[in-house]
Amino acid sequence: MHARIPRVSSHRLAAGLSYREVGESSERVALLVHGYPESSYMWRTALDALAEAGWRALAPDLPGYGDSEPDPPGTWERHIEALERFVAELRLGPVALVTHDWGVPIGLRWACDRPGAVDALVISDGGFFADRRWHDLANVMRTPGDGERLIAGYTREGFAAAMRAGSSGMGDHAVEEYWKGFADETRRRGHLELYRSGDFEKLGPYAGRVAALGVPTLILWGEDDRFASVRMAHRFHEEIPGSELTVLQETGHFVWEDQPDRAAGVLVEFLLRRAG
């Protein structure tokens, strides 16, 4: 199941972003925003499951990741702008927004600034709190000099080892897909630009605004996440009235790789029940 590819004839292009798309529904539309250092490939099992459930689902590669060209600078704000252009060009109405890792702060800032753009939320393994602190790897990337040495030193073999150390389900094909984000100097520099733009104080004005969207919300998390602690999942659950929380045991940060079928099943069941 891990190597299954979504039923899509080819990568499509919209607003400069390569994307995967399945399904044809005009009423039930899901937009899936990947995390770091991944791409739309991470959603392959979820895309199939959504299509089988009668949903149209779209998953773009953010600029500089997967098959999308870089669009410097690779900042948090630049990715939000890219997401907005993508939605506008495809004229997507209210969507069920599904997010992971960096896709959470990118997607939630976009949604909070555009009330009515989403009719459901799925938040997995990523924060949206002004008082959060970065994990150790992010702090290295945010430090001038240290970050440059780290990102320049990545090899294909070292990257594979790091990804497999963080995910029990990370296969060879996934590693190859995510390695695309390291293909050239511009893409690698974009990684540093992303993390160095990630000042959590920027989220101060967003306090309470996810809850204020008033849409059905699922929080889906890996119990053993060492980059985004499961404590954040419980905090989301407490702060968003009526939200649902699913914590997958014996699962780390990369829930969509470690337990793709289980995660996709929880996603589809939630959307059919709460947003279908």
C-alpha positions in Angstrom: 0.0 0.0 0.0 2.9 2.4 0.7 4.0 2.5 -2.9 0.6 3.0 -4.5 0.3 6.0 -6.7 -2.9 8.1 -6.9 -5.1 7.5 -10.0 -3.9 10.6 -11.9 -2.5 10.5 -15.4 0.2 13.0 -14.9 1.3 15.9 -12.7 -0.7 19.0 -13.6 0.3 22.6 -13.3 -1.6 25.6 -11.9 -0.3 29.0 -10.7 3.3 27.6 -11.2 2.7 24.7 -8.9 2.8 21.0 -9.9 0.0 19.1 -8.2 -1.8 15.8 -8.0 -5.5 15.6 -8.4 -8.1 12.8 -8.1 -11.9 12.7 -8.2 -14.4 14.9 -10.0 -16.8 16.1 -7.4 -17.7 19.8 -7.5 -19.3 19.8 -4.1 -16.8 17.9 -1.9 -13.3 19.2 -2.5 -10.3 18.6 -0.3 -7.0 20.6 -0.5 -4.0 18.8 1.0 -0.9 20.9 2.0 2.3 18.9 2.7 5.0 19.5 5.3 8.8 19.7 5.3 10.8 18.3 3.6 8.1 16.4 1.7 5.8 17.0 -1.3 2.4 16.0 -2.6 3.7 12.5 -2.8 3.1 12.1 1.0 -0.7 12.2 0.3 -0.8 9.3 -2.2 -2.8 6.9 0.0 -5.1 9.7 1.3 -5.7 10.8 -2.3 -6.8 7.4 -3.3 -9.1 7.0 -0.3 -10.7 10.4 -0.9 -11.4 9.6 -4.5 -12.9 6.3 -3.6 -15.2 8.1 -1.1 -16.5 10.5 -3.8 -14.3 13.5 -3.1 -12.2 15.6 -5.5 -8.8 16.1 -3.9 -5.9 18.3 -4.9 -2.4 18.2 -3.4 0.1 20.8 -4.7 3.9 20.7 -4.4 4.8 23.9 -2.6 7.5 26.0 -4.4 10.9 24.3 -4.5 9.5 20.9 -3.4 8.5 17.9 -5.4 8.1 18.9 -9.0 7.4 22.6 -8.4 10.0 25.1 -9.4 11.4 27.4 -6.6 9.9 30.9 -6.3 12.4 32.7 -4.1 12.5 33.7 -1.4 11.2 30.4 0.2 9.6 32.1 3.1 6.5 31.3 5.1 4.6 34.2 3.6 5.7 33.3 0.0 4.3 29.8 0.4 1.0 31.3 1.6 0.9 33.5 -1.4 1.6 30.5 -3.7 -1.3 28.6 -2.0 -3.6 31.5 -2.6 -2.7 31.8 -6.3 -3.2 28.1 -6.7 -6.7 28.2 -5.2 -7.6 31.3 -7.2 -6.5 29.9 -10.5 -8.4 26.7 -10.1 -11.4 28.6 -8.7 -11.8 26.3 -5.7 -14.8 27.1 -3.6 -14.8 26.2 0.1 -12.4 23.3 0.7 -11.7 20.8 3.4 -8.2 21.9 4.3 -5.9 18.9 5.2 -2.5 19.9 6.6 0.7 18.4 8.0 3.9 19.8 9.6 4.8 23.2 7.9 1.5 22.8 6.0 -0.3 23.6 9.3 1.1 27.2 9.8 1.0 27.8 6.0 -2.6 26.5 5.6 -4.0 27.9 8.8 -2.7 31.4 8.2 -4.2 31.3 4.7 -7.6 30.0 6.1 -7.7 32.5 8.9 -7.1 35.4 6.6 -9.8 34.2 4.2 -13.0 33.4 6.2 -15.3 31.2 4.2 -12.4 29.6 2.2 -12.6 26.3 4.2 -15.5 24.2 5.4 -13.5 21.7 7.4 -10.0 21.4 8.8 -7.6 18.5 9.4 -4.5 19.4 11.4 -1.7 16.9 11.8 1.7 17.2 13.5 2.3 20.9 13.2 1.9 23.9 15.5 0.0 27.3 15.3 0.9 28.8 18.7 2.7 32.1 19.3 4.4 30.7 22.4 5.8 27.6 20.8 9.5 26.9 20.7 11.4 25.4 17.8 13.0 21.9 18.0 16.7 21.4 17.8 17.1 20.8 14.1 15.0 23.9 13.3 17.2 26.0 15.6 20.3 24.9 13.7 18.7 25.9 10.4 17.7 29.2 11.8 21.2 30.0 12.9 23.4 31.8 10.3 26.4 29.7 9.4 25.2 26.5 11.1 22.2 26.3 8.8 24.3 26.8 5.7 26.7 24.1 6.7 23.9 21.7 7.6 21.9 22.2 4.4 25.0 22.1 2.1 26.3 18.9 3.7 23.2 16.8 2.9 23.9 13.8 0.7 21.3 11.4 -0.8 22.5 8.7 1.6 22.5 10.9 4.6 19.1 12.3 3.8 17.7 8.8 3.4 19.2 7.7 6.8 17.7 10.8 8.5 14.2 10.3 7.0 14.2 6.6 7.9 15.4 7.4 11.5 12.3 9.6 11.8 9.8 7.3 10.1 9.2 3.6 10.2 7.3 3.7 6.9 9.7 5.8 4.8 10.4 3.7 1.7 12.9 4.2 -1.2 10.4 5.8 -3.5 9.4 8.3 -0.8 13.0 9.2 -0.2 13.6 9.8 -3.9 10.5 12.1 -4.1 11.5 14.2 -1.1 15.1 14.4 -2.2 13.9 16.5 -5.1 13.7 19.4 -2.7 17.5 19.3 -2.4 18.2 19.2 -6.1 20.0 22.6 -6.4 21.3 25.5 -4.4 18.2 27.6 -4.8 16.0 24.9 -3.4 18.3 24.3 -0.5 18.5 28.0 0.3 14.7 28.0 0.4 14.8 25.6 3.3 16.7 28.1 5.4 14.5 31.0 4.2 11.5 29.0 5.3 12.7 28.3 8.8 14.3 31.7 9.3 10.9 33.3 8.5 9.2 31.1 11.0 9.0 33.6 13.9 6.2 32.4 16.1 5.5 36.0 17.3 3.8 36.4 13.9 1.0 34.1 15.2 0.1 36.5 18.0 -2.7 38.2 16.0 -4.1 34.7 15.1 -4.9 33.7 18.7 -8.4 32.2 18.7 -9.0 32.7 15.0 -8.8 29.0 14.1 -11.6 28.3 16.6 -13.5 31.3 15.2 -13.7 29.7 11.8 -16.4 27.5 13.3 -15.8 24.6 11.0 -15.6 20.8 11.7 -12.0 20.1 12.8 -10.0 16.9 13.1 -6.7 16.8 15.0 -4.7 13.7 13.9 -1.3 13.1 15.5 1.5 10.6 16.0 1.8 9.7 19.7 5.6 9.6 19.5 6.2 12.8 17.5 9.5 14.2 18.6 9.3 17.4 16.4 5.8 18.5 17.3 4.8 17.0 20.6 1.5 15.3 21.1 0.8 18.0 23.7 0.1 20.4 20.9 -2.6 18.0 19.6 -4.3 18.2 23.0 -4.0 21.9 23.0 -5.6 22.3 19.6 -8.4 20.0 20.9 -9.0 22.1 24.0 -8.9 25.4 22.1 -11.2 24.4 19.1 -14.8 23.7 20.4 -16.3 20.6 18.9 -13.0 19.4 17.5 -12.1 15.7 17.3 -8.8 14.2 18.3 -7.2 11.0 17.1 -3.8 10.0 18.3 -2.1 7.1 16.5 0.0 4.9 18.8 3.5 3.8 18.0 3.6 6.5 15.3 6.0 9.4 15.0 5.9 12.7 13.2 5.4 11.3 9.7 1.9 9.8 10.3 1.0 9.7 6.6 4.1 7.5 5.9 4.1 5.4 9.1 0.4 4.5 9.0 -1.0 5.7 5.6 -4.0 3.4 5.5 -5.0 4.1 9.1 -4.5 7.9 8.7 -6.4 8.0 5.4 -9.3 6.0 6.9 -9.6 8.4 9.9 -9.5 11.3 7.5 -12.2 10.0 5.1 -14.5 8.8 7.9 -14.3 12.2 9.5 -15.0 14.1 6.3 -17.9 11.9 5.3 -19.5 12.2 8.7 -18.8 15.9 9.4 -18.3 17.6 6.1 -19.8 15.3 3.5 
